[in-house]
Amino acid sequence: MTVAACGGKSGGGEKNGESAPSGASSSASASASASDAGGEGGKKYDGVTVRIGVQGKGGLFGKAQEARWFEDAFEAVGAKVQWFEFQSGPPEVEAMASDHLDFAGMGNMPPVAAQSAGVDFKIISQVLQGTNNVAIIVPKDSAIQSIADLKGKKVAVTKGSNAFNFLYRVLDKEGLKDSDLQIIQLAPDETQPSFEAGKVDAWAVWDPYITLNTLTGKARVLADGQSTGILSPSFQLVRGGFAKEYPELVTLYLKVQEQARLWEESHKDEALQRYADERKVPVDVMKGVQERSKTINTPVSDETIADQQKTADFQFAIGTIKNKIDVSKVFDNQYITEALAQSAAEAAK
C-alpha cells in the first residue's frame, strides 16, 4: 500500500498531477477540501497525498476504493488519496525507494532485498500468516510428484517475490541447486497463459493464483508452507520518511485497513460473491482462496521476525542480496498496536 506526501509537506511527488511510479498504473485519485478538514489532535494535513499501491484489481482494496473508506478517512484530516496498481512486490519496493510510494503490501522477500539495498522503510503490520499462501504448482496430470522430479524442468517464478524465496529455500532443503532446473522469470500475468499452454512444467506463485488454478482443475499443489515448513508471511510497509513526518497518518492508514478487514469478516457471503464476480469464477473457488490466504492485520510476532531473519540469511548465503542484514531493525509494531487500540475503543463506545 502507499501513502505519499505532495508539495511542501513531502519529499516526493509533484504538487500538481503526479505521474504513476515505474511499473504501476494509476487507477484512481480523490481530492479533498483541505481548508475544511481538521486532523487528528487538531492537526491538518493540507497538501499531503496518500498514494496507495495495490497488487492487482479488485479484492478487499477494490471494495475499499468503491466505498471510499480511505478517501473519507484521509479527507477528514485534509489529505488526498491516490491509488497505484502493481503486479508484484518488487516494483512496489522500487516505487517506494524513489519516494513515489509510501505504503505497500507485499510478501516476505521484497523487504529483505529492499533492506539490503538500503531502502528506508518500516514493516508496520502482518497481513498473511504465510502457511499456505505460496506454493509450487504443477499441471493436474503432470508426472511430477516430488521436488526431486523438478530436475531439468522449466519452473516459472517472479524474481524477487516471496515465491522466489520459497522456491529457492525448498530446492536447498531438498538438496537441489537452481542450475538443476530451468528457472524462467516471469510476472504472474505472463505465466498464466504459459502454464495453461504447457510451456512451463511448474510455477512457484502466491494466492489467488494457487487456488484459481487448483480449484478449476488446471493444477495441483506440489509443495507449500504447510508441507515444507517454510513460511511466506505478507506485511504492510511504510516509507521511512513518511512515517517520521506523519506518524499519525500511519496509524490512520492501519485503522482503515482494519475497518476493511472487519467488513470482510462480517460480510463473508457478500465479499465472496463480489470477489467471485471480479474473477469470473465460482464462489467455491473464492472460498478456497479465503481459506488459503485469510487476511489478518496484527503486530508481527518475534517468531515471524526470527523466520524473516532465516530468509535474509539464506538469500545472503546464495548471493541474492549483497549485504548481511538484521531484519529486526525494520519491524515497528507501534502503529498497528495503536491502530487496533483506537479501533477497539471506538467499537466499545
C-alpha positions, -999 to 999 in steps of 0.1 A, spaced: 0 0 0 11 35 -5 9 68 13 29 96 -1 31 133 5 30 161 -21 40 197 -23 57 214 6 49 187 31 66 159 12 99 150 -2 83 130 -31 60 138 -59 48 169 -76 22 193 -62 1 193 -93 -6 160 -111 19 132 -102 28 106 -128 25 70 -119 56 52 -105 75 30 -128 58 -4 -131 25 9 -117 -8 21 -132 -27 49 -116 -62 37 -110 -80 65 -92 -74 96 -72 -96 116 -48 -92 152 -37 -103 169 -5 -112 203 6 -83 206 29 -94 240 42 -125 224 57 -107 194 72 -92 191 106 -66 165 116 -61 141 145 -53 160 176 -63 193 159 -36 189 131 -42 194 94 -25 177 65 -32 201 37 -13 193 6 -5 157 16 -13 130 -9 -16 94 4 -6 71 -25 -17 35 -20 -2 7 -40 -22 -25 -45 -14 -57 -63 -40 -64 -90 -75 -51 -93 -105 -58 -70 -105 -78 -38 -107 -61 -5 -90 -30 -17 -114 -29 -46 -142 -28 -21 -124 -1 -1 -119 20 -32 -156 17 -41 -167 26 -6 -141 54 -4 -131 43 31 -95 55 27 -106 87 9 -131 96 35 -107 89 64 -79 110 49 -101 138 36 -113 142 72 -78 152 81 -71 173 50 -52 148 29 -58 132 -5 -56 96 -17 -42 82 -50 -41 45 -60 -15 27 -80 -17 -9 -92 13 -33 -94 18 -69 -105 41 -79 -75 61 -66 -46 95 -58 -63 81 -29 -84 63 -16 -53 97 -15 -35 113 3 -64 85 29 -63 90 33 -25 127 37 -29 123 65 -54 98 83 -30 68 76 -53 51 53 -28 46 55 9 26 24 18 28 -11 2 16 -46 10 38 -74 -1 54 -108 7 85 -115 28 112 -115 1 109 -79 -13 115 -63 21 147 -83 25 160 -72 -8 150 -36 0 167 -35 34 199 -50 19 198 -22 -8 194 5 19 158 14 11 143 34 41 111 17 52 94 1 82 72 -31 83 42 -20 103 18 -50 103 14 -86 92 -15 -93 68 -10 -130 60 3 -158 82 22 -174 54 14 -211 58 -5 -218 25 -4 -186 5 27 -195 -15 32 -228 -33 48 -246 -62 20 -259 -85 21 -283 -115 -5 -292 -141 -31 -316 -127 -20 -346 -148 17 -339 -146 41 -367 -139 60 -345 -114 53 -359 -80 81 -345 -59 106 -317 -57 133 -340 -70 112 -345 -101 117 -308 -110 153 -315 -120 157 -304 -156 122 -290 -158 110 -255 -166 98 -237 -135 83 -202 -137 87 -176 -108 86 -139 -104 121 -127 -95 124 -111 -61 89 -122 -49 80 -143 -19 75 -172 -43 111 -167 -54 123 -171 -19 101 -201 -13 113 -219 -44 150 -214 -36 146 -225 0 126 -256 -10 153 -265 -35 180 -260 -9 161 -282 16 158 -309 -10 195 -307 -20 189 -292 -54 205 -261 -70 189 -236 -92 212 -248 -120 195 -282 -118 163 -266 -131 154 -242 -160 141 -213 -139 121 -189 -160 115 -154 -145 80 -141 -154 53 -120 -139 20 -137 -130 1 -123 -159 27 -137 -183 30 -170 -166 -7 -179 -165 -11 -185 -203 23 -202 -204 13 -226 -176 -20 -234 -193 -3 -240 -226 22 -264 -211 52 -241 -219 63 -244 -182 63 -275 -161 58 -259 -127 50 -225 -112 61 -210 -79 35 -185 -71 12 -170 -45 -26 -169 -40 -50 -163 -55 -32 -179 -84 -28 -211 -65 -64 -216 -57 -77 -202 -90 -57 -229 -108 -62 -258 -84 -99 -255 -78 -106 -250 -115 -88 -283 -123 -58 -268 -140 -33 -276 -114 -24 -293 -81 -1 -282 -53 33 -299 -53 46 -281 -22 35 -253 1 44 -238 35 24 -265 53 42 -294 36 77 -279 38 77 -258 70 89 -228 50 66 -198 57 58 -169 34 41 -142 55 30 -109 40 34 -74 55 24 -38 53 52 -14 47 55 23 51 82 46 35 105 56 63 104 94 56 67 94 56 65 76 90 89 101 105 70 131 92 34 118 96 32 91 123 -5 98 129 -13 91 93 5 57 95 -18 48 124 -48 61 105 -39 40 74 -38 9 95 -72 18 112 -88 19 78 -71 -13 68 -87 -28 99 -121 -14 90 -118 -31 56 -108 -64 72 -137 -63 97 -161 -56 68 -148 -87 50 -151 -108 82 -187 -97 89 -199 -98 53 -184 -131 42 -211 -141 17 -212 -106 1 -174 -105 0 -170 -139 -16 -197 -132 -42 -180 -99 -50 -146 -115 -54 -160 -144 -75 -177 -119 -98 -145 -100 -102 -125 -131 -111 -154 -147 -131 -150 -179 -111 -174 -199 -89 -179 -187 -53 -165 -220 -41 -132 -211 -57 -131 -178 -38 -139 -197 -6 -108 -217 -13 -88 -185 -17 -100 -172 16 -92 -204 34 -57 -205 20 -50 -168 24 -71 -153 52 -65 -116 58 -52 -106 92 -39 -72 105 -17 -78 135 16 -69 151 44 -90 139 55 -117 164 90 -124 175 87 -159 158 78 -143 125 107 -119 128 130 -148 135 118 -166 104 123 -135 84 159 -135 96 163 -170 83 151 -158 49 176 -129 49 205 -152 59 196 -177 32 193 -151 5 227 -136 16 243 -171 15 232 -178 -20 242 -143 -32 207 -129 -40 213 -100 -16 248 -84 -13 246 -72 23 240 -92 55 212 -76 74 195 -75 108 158 -77 99 146 -67 134 156 -31 126 128 -26 101 100 -40 122 79 -14 141 47 -26 158 39 8 174 15 19 146 -6 -13 144 -8 -16 182 -21 20 184 -45 15 154 -60 -16 169 -64 0 203 -82 30 188 -104 8 167 -113 -13 198 -120 18 218 -143 33 191 -161 0 188 -168 -1 225 -185 33 225 
